[in-house]
Amino acid sequence: MNMKTKFVFIAVLCFLSYCNTGLFASLRIGAEIETGGVSYTNPNYAKSSSSNTSPTNNYLYEKSRIYLEGDLKKNVSVKVKLLSRGIYGKEAGREYTSQKSSVTFINYSPQIENALIQFSDVSNLPVDLILGRQPIRIGQGIIVDDDGLGFDAIRLNGYLPYDINVDAFVIKKTELSYDSYTEDKDEQLYALGANWTYEDDYNFRMYYFVEESSGPRKKNFLSFRAAGTFKQGVDYRAEIISSGGDFSGLSYVLGATAYAHLKKLGKTSVNVEYAVGSGKMFGLGFAPSYGHKTDGLERSGYGEYFGASLSDFYGGLTTYKSDGQGVHTTLLGLGVEPHKDLAVNFDYFVLFSLDYPELSETGSYLGEELDLTVRYKYNQNCFLKFVYGRFSPLNLLKAPGETSKLTANKIGWSISAKF
């Protein structure tokens, strides 16, 4: 079945489902399309960043989604979402994009992002059961985030008095081959947590995660997160994570955002965040396998260009060191809305890695980045976006003996629409 036939087939199914409304209490059909372009300069962190001596990588991309959601009778709902994504215009031999991209990258081939069925108030109890490929993100996605690609999972949500929610799920990441016998275990994640919301302004969340695989190392995490509002106009967030099993160390995130309305700048926000991933010899520090790493196409995280997480970072085409753990990040951000349809953000990052005991002090500095993001709402369902990221690699990412100042840049634009 070729690409055109697949989309025609999907469209027919959606149309038939729409016509058969007698099965649904309500039915929602929609689509999202995003197209854009990206240009990277000096991705190998060369001494000279001029266009004549350092590589550039320019390409266009497109992401599209089609979704169908329906509420059946007796508290049953279904959701199907298809995702297609890919890049074009990429120069042959330039592998920068693929190194930054999602490991599940599929070039324009439609894939199932979500296909789930949800049972609400099972047996008239305050319990929801969700089965199938579904979105899962806990907190800021440090330990668990499907990155917009979906997880094959079973999830159970229970609702208790005093605004307490109990959450348990199992994610299956890899299935064994059907035609060969092996003693290896499937890769999977078990999670059990509880959420408590107090007066709608304070939320406390505790989770315990266990990763299971055929590898010899045992890995688990205990996470406690608090978020809420200090007072009107000031939000806070704090999370501390303890690594267990054969891994150890404490990782944490502390952040706050203040909001105000200034006469000339309009809605204004100031954002501060400090994030620390624990480092450990032999890579046994903070290393979650299911946490946020991409936006479904490329790396996504601290910095438009660098896209760091608490556990890893992108080391450039010439990788002098890209597997160091213990990533520390300081973020200072300023956002303004001078017009009701225009938002501008400035973000400054300082990043370094304490891959104990190898790295310490100034030798651990990864780099600093300054980002500019401009978003314009063309209408209620159509948005335009421009991004500029300027990354300056420091000691750890420079070639041995290199002392001159280096820079690498990202320029991107996108247009997105949904209905």
Backbone hydrogen bonds, N-H to C=O, Kabsch-Sander energy under -0.5 kcal/mol:
donor,donor_aa,acceptor,acceptor_aa,energy
6,K,2,N,-2.2
7,F,3,M,-2.1
8,V,4,K,-2.2
9,F,5,T,-2.6
10,I,6,K,-2.4
11,A,7,F,-2.4
12,V,8,V,-2.3
13,L,9,F,-2.1
14,C,10,I,-2.4
15,F,11,A,-2.2
16,L,12,V,-2.7
17,S,13,L,-2.6
18,Y,14,C,-2.2
19,C,15,F,-2.2
20,N,16,L,-1.7
21,T,19,C,-1.4
23,L,20,N,-1.5
24,F,21,T,-1.4
25,A,71,D,-3.7
26,S,71,D,-1.0
28,R,69,E,-3.4
30,G,67,Y,-2.2
32,E,65,R,-2.3
33,I,417,A,-2.7
34,E,63,K,-3.1
35,T,415,I,-2.3
36,G,61,Y,-2.0
37,G,413,W,-1.9
38,V,59,Y,-2.5
39,S,411,I,-2.5
40,Y,57,N,-2.5
41,T,409,N,-2.1
42,N,55,P,-1.9
45,Y,42,N,-1.7
53,T,50,S,-1.2
54,S,50,S,-1.9
57,N,40,Y,-2.3
59,Y,38,V,-2.2
60,L,88,Y,-3.2
61,Y,36,G,-2.5
62,E,86,G,-2.2
63,K,34,E,-3.0
64,S,84,S,-2.8
65,R,32,E,-2.9
66,I,82,L,-1.8
67,Y,30,G,-2.5
68,L,80,V,-2.8
69,E,28,R,-3.0
70,G,78,V,-2.3
71,D,26,S,-2.4
72,L,70,G,-0.7
72,L,76,V,-3.2
76,V,72,L,-0.5
77,S,118,Q,-2.3
78,V,70,G,-2.6
79,K,116,L,-2.1
80,V,68,L,-2.7
81,K,114,N,-3.1
82,L,66,I,-2.9
83,L,111,Q,-2.8
84,S,64,S,-2.5
85,R,106,I,-0.5
86,G,62,E,-1.6
88,Y,60,L,-2.9
94,R,91,E,-1.7
95,E,93,G,-1.0
99,Q,95,E,-1.9
100,K,96,Y,-1.3
101,S,97,T,-1.2
102,S,297,L,-1.2
105,F,102,S,-1.6
108,Y,85,R,-3.9
108,Y,106,I,-1.5
111,Q,83,L,-2.4
113,E,81,K,-2.3
113,E,111,Q,-0.7
114,N,81,K,-1.8
115,A,133,R,-2.3
116,L,79,K,-2.5
117,I,131,L,-2.2
118,Q,77,S,-3.1
119,F,129,L,-3.0
120,S,75,N,-3.0
120,S,118,Q,-0.6
122,V,127,V,-2.5
124,N,121,D,-1.9
125,L,122,V,-2.0
127,V,125,L,-2.6
128,D,157,N,-3.0
129,L,119,F,-2.6
130,I,155,R,-2.8
131,L,117,I,-2.4
132,G,153,A,-1.5
133,R,115,A,-1.5
134,Q,132,G,-0.6
134,Q,151,F,-2.9
138,I,144,V,-2.0
139,G,137,R,-0.6
141,G,138,I,-2.3
145,D,290,Y,-2.4
146,D,136,I,-1.5
149,L,146,D,-1.9
151,F,134,Q,-2.5
152,D,172,K,-0.6
153,A,132,G,-2.0
153,A,151,F,-0.8
154,I,170,V,-1.8
155,R,130,I,-2.7
156,L,168,A,-3.2
157,N,128,D,-2.7
158,G,166,V,-3.0
159,Y,126,P,-2.8
160,L,158,G,-0.6
160,L,164,I,-3.3
164,I,160,L,-1.0
164,I,161,P,-0.5
165,N,195,N,-2.9
166,V,158,G,-2.9
167,D,193,G,-2.8
168,A,156,L,-2.2
169,F,191,A,-1.8
170,V,154,I,-2.1
171,I,189,L,-2.5
172,K,152,D,-3.0
173,K,171,I,-0.6
173,K,187,E,-3.0
174,T,187,E,-1.2
180,S,177,S,-0.7
187,E,174,T,-0.6
188,Q,212,E,-2.5
189,L,171,I,-2.1
190,Y,210,V,-2.7
191,A,169,F,-2.1
192,L,208,Y,-1.9
193,G,167,D,-3.2
194,A,206,M,-2.3
195,N,165,N,-3.0
196,W,204,F,-2.7
197,T,163,D,-1.8
198,Y,202,Y,-3.2
199,E,197,T,-0.6
201,D,198,Y,-1.5
202,Y,198,Y,-1.7
203,N,227,A,-3.2
204,F,196,W,-2.7
205,R,225,R,-3.0
206,M,194,A,-2.3
207,Y,223,S,-2.4
208,Y,192,L,-2.4
209,F,221,F,-2.9
210,V,190,Y,-2.5
211,E,219,K,-2.4
212,E,188,Q,-2.9
219,K,211,E,-0.8
220,N,244,G,-1.0
221,F,209,F,-2.3
222,L,242,S,-2.0
223,S,207,Y,-2.8
224,F,240,I,-2.3
225,R,205,R,-3.3
226,A,238,A,-2.9
227,A,203,N,-2.4
228,G,236,Y,-1.9
229,T,201,D,-1.2
230,F,234,V,-1.9
231,K,234,V,-0.8
234,V,231,K,-2.2
235,D,257,T,-2.9
236,Y,228,G,-2.3
237,R,255,G,-2.3
238,A,226,A,-2.3
239,E,253,V,-2.4
240,I,224,F,-2.4
241,I,251,S,-3.5
242,S,222,L,-2.7
243,S,241,I,-0.5
243,S,249,G,-2.4
244,G,220,N,-3.0
246,D,218,K,-2.6
247,F,244,G,-1.3
248,S,284,L,-1.8
251,S,241,I,-2.8
252,Y,276,V,-2.1
253,V,239,E,-2.6
254,L,274,Y,-2.5
255,G,237,R,-2.6
256,A,272,V,-2.4
257,T,235,D,-2.3
258,A,270,V,-2.5
259,Y,233,G,-3.3
260,A,268,T,-2.5
262,L,260,A,-0.5
262,L,266,G,-2.5
266,G,262,L,-2.1
267,K,337,E,-0.8
268,T,260,A,-3.3
269,S,335,G,-2.6
270,V,258,A,-2.2
271,N,333,G,-2.5
272,V,256,A,-2.6
273,E,331,L,-2.1
274,Y,254,L,-3.0
275,A,329,T,-2.7
276,V,252,Y,-3.1
277,G,327,V,-1.4
283,G,280,K,-1.3
284,L,281,M,-0.9
286,F,278,S,-2.3
287,A,285,G,-0.7
292,H,141,G,-2.8
295,D,298,E,-2.3
297,L,298,E,-0.5
299,R,100,K,-1.0
300,S,293,K,-2.6
302,Y,308,A,-2.8
303,G,301,G,-0.9
307,G,303,G,-1.8
308,A,302,Y,-1.8
309,S,312,D,-2.4
313,F,322,S,-0.8
314,Y,306,F,-0.7
315,G,313,F,-0.6
317,L,43,P,-2.1
319,T,317,L,-1.1
320,Y,315,G,-0.5
320,Y,318,T,-1.1
326,G,278,S,-0.9
327,V,310,L,-1.3
328,H,352,F,-3.6
329,T,275,A,-2.9
330,T,350,V,-2.1
331,L,273,E,-3.1
332,L,348,Y,-2.3
333,G,271,N,-3.1
334,L,346,F,-2.9
335,G,269,S,-2.8
336,V,344,V,-2.8
337,E,265,L,-1.1
337,E,267,K,-1.2
339,H,342,L,-0.9
342,L,339,H,-1.6
343,A,375,R,-2.6
344,V,336,V,-3.0
345,N,373,T,-2.8
346,F,334,L,-3.1
347,D,371,D,-2.0
348,Y,332,L,-2.8
349,F,369,E,-3.0
350,V,330,T,-1.8
351,L,367,G,-2.8
352,F,328,H,-2.1
353,S,364,S,-2.5
354,L,326,G,-2.2
355,D,353,S,-0.8
356,Y,354,L,-1.9
358,E,355,D,-1.5
359,L,355,D,-0.8
363,G,360,S,-1.2
364,S,361,E,-1.8
365,Y,362,T,-1.4
366,L,351,L,-1.8
367,G,351,L,-2.0
368,E,392,S,-1.5
369,E,349,F,-2.2
370,L,390,R,-1.9
371,D,347,D,-3.0
372,L,388,Y,-2.7
373,T,345,N,-2.4
374,V,386,F,-2.8
375,R,343,A,-2.9
376,Y,384,L,-2.9
377,K,341,D,-2.8
378,Y,376,Y,-1.0
378,Y,382,C,-1.3
379,N,382,C,-1.6
382,C,379,N,-0.9
383,F,416,S,-2.7
384,L,376,Y,-2.8
385,K,414,S,-2.4
386,F,374,V,-2.5
387,V,412,G,-2.6
388,Y,372,L,-2.4
389,G,410,K,-2.6
390,R,370,L,-2.3
391,F,389,G,-0.6
391,F,408,A,-3.1
392,S,368,E,-3.0
394,L,366,L,-2.6
396,L,365,Y,-2.3
397,L,394,L,-1.4
398,K,394,L,-0.9
398,K,395,N,-0.9
402,E,399,A,-2.5
406,L,393,P,-0.5
408,A,391,F,-2.5
409,N,41,T,-1.4
410,K,389,G,-2.4
411,I,39,S,-2.3
412,G,387,V,-2.5
413,W,37,G,-2.2
414,S,385,K,-2.1
415,I,35,T,-2.9
416,S,383,F,-2.6
417,A,33,I,-2.4
418,K,381,N,-1.7
419,F,31,A,-2.1
